[in-house]
Amino acid sequence: MRIILASQSPRRKELLELMGIKNFDIIVSNADETMDNNLTLEEMSQKIAYKKAKNVFERTMGDRIVIGSDTLVIKNNKIYGKPKNEEDAFNMIKELKNGEHKVITSLSVFKEENGNQSEYLDYDISTIEIKNMTDEEILSWIKSGEAIDKAGAYAIQSKFAVYINKINGNYYSIMGLPINKLYDVIKEYI
């Protein structure tokens, strides 16, 4: 069975490898990721993950599994996407520090086998508490170059971990892919 990751995220690639999946293709989705303010945050995340997986599924053929995912970082109903620049990253961390925020990660899996198609859609919510950080600590983190391509301008699996007081939820979902749920959907193929 061909397994396809509909993401260019190095973290999601790393998590598939962690699951023991050795052979998979990466096909980046070009789906529209515009937010729909008429949906709940959970529904928004699921819709984006669904659109990513469906976009790649429709561009491929044969027996295959297509995996799409989306991660939202939220505090006080404000969504923190990938920062546009270092100043944006600084402001994000300044707002996220010294308190809790949520991370919603959705998973969408499209499968076709012998002409039969199925879909799976779910999400995880985790809570993260970032401790208080000085402006110098925030700037040092941003200057590391790791803040720019990550929702919320941080990565829990990086040296930013020293600023995490606690998490409540699935660590791998916070990284970007709920591998516990993905495993249940595709375990017969890995």
Secondary structure, 3 states (H helix, E strand, C coil): CEEEECCCCHHHHHHHHHCCCCCCEECCCCCCCCCCCCCCHHHHHHHHHHHHHHHHHHCCCCCEEEEEEEEEEEECCEEECCCCCHHHHHHHHHHHCCEEEEEEEEEEEEEEECCEEEEEEEEEEEEEEECCCCHHHHHHHHHCCCCCCCHHHCCCCCHHHHHEEEEECCHHHHHCCCHHHHHHHHHHHC
